Amino acid sequence: MKRLLQFCIVIGVISLILGAVSFAIGRSWNRSRGYVDIQPALPQSLAVPLGEYKEVVWLGENLLAFRYLPPAVSPSLWNYQLIMYDLDIEDSQEVLLAKPSKCISVWSVNINRLPNNNLGFLYQCNVSHGSYSLEQDTLYMWDKQINSFQVLQAYPEGFAAASYTFAPDMSSLIQEEAVGSGLNNKLYRVGQDGRMDQLFSDFQRVRAPAWSSDGSLIAFFGTQTYPERKSNDLGYILGLFSYPWDLYLMDANDQNVHIILSGLAEVHASEVKWVPQSSLLSFSGKYKNLDGIWIVDVHTLQLARIWPTRGGYDFSPDGQQMAIIPWASHGELAPLRPVVIDLPPKVFGTGK
């Protein structure tokens, strides 16, 4: 009996050692490729209405905002609704947007949590000019406490506004202009008087700005130089469209511009987002040909994959959870309900 007990103890110890070795090998293999795979806790599926979800913003402790398309409705931009989902009571409500008389059609895009914890969004309006129409974009804020709307910035007709980010005190705004479906996107610093000054005019393309919560840093995707000779032929356009992006960081005064991560693919639909109150940046895309939602520490440059496919996502205001709209592994939107996951308290073993 004593020998049997000793044998069981030995077998148990060996199993623990082998398990630890196996775990270490798995992590070291990923580290050899320059990143760590984080296995999230079991995702919590949300009891949201059936339909298609495009964007998510975590507004308050228990409030999520979505761009939502009901089932069996044509997937036109103007058919998407802006809805609020309460995590406590598991109920949703549409935020109704007025349609100005001059607009043929209207829709909201690029929803975002503003530094004051209200909802920002771009309201896009097609204005008729007889034989043609032009898009006019306006950046709005929705105050969730009093259910009111405020214009933050009105752009001229024909200016295709895209991603945007505010300084923590909302005194300054950086706005992306979408030019040529991601081929020549531009960034502008917008003052309180509405004046727009272009940033990085010598870059091929820049997009998705993100201001850190302490106000000291701004991140963005960019390509300073595309190596192929400029041309209007299809090969040049397709090559530039699929050319990898770099992730940049700079000081808030536009100085010290530098690359922190290179070789990023399929980030055209992704925003750059900071994990709240941390030095961690996130994005959705491909790195070393692997899909995922990724987190990088801007100080140590450690990289982790927090979710195994691309998708829309946002962090809770305390940075402890994520709301994710899963995509299929091939990159298309999947008919899956949004989920919530808990973030590990120490993504890289040293805290956030």
MOHUGI-V429479 format. One record per helix or strand of 2 or more residues. SS is the DSSP state (a for helix, b for strand). FROM is the first residue (numbers start at 0). TO is the last residue. If there is no record, write none. Layout:
[[SS & FROM & TO] [SS & FROM & TO]]
This chain:
[[a & 1 & 31] [b & 35 & 36] [b & 43 & 44] [b & 50 & 59] [b & 62 & 69] [a & 76 & 78] [b & 80 & 85] [b & 90 & 93] [b & 102 & 112] [b & 118 & 127] [b & 132 & 142] [b & 147 & 153] [b & 160 & 165] [b & 172 & 176] [b & 185 & 189] [b & 195 & 198] [b & 204 & 210] [b & 216 & 222] [a & 233 & 241] [b & 244 & 250] [b & 257 & 264] [b & 272 & 273] [b & 279 & 286] [b & 289 & 296] [b & 302 & 306] [b & 310 & 314] [b & 320 & 326] [b & 338 & 341]]
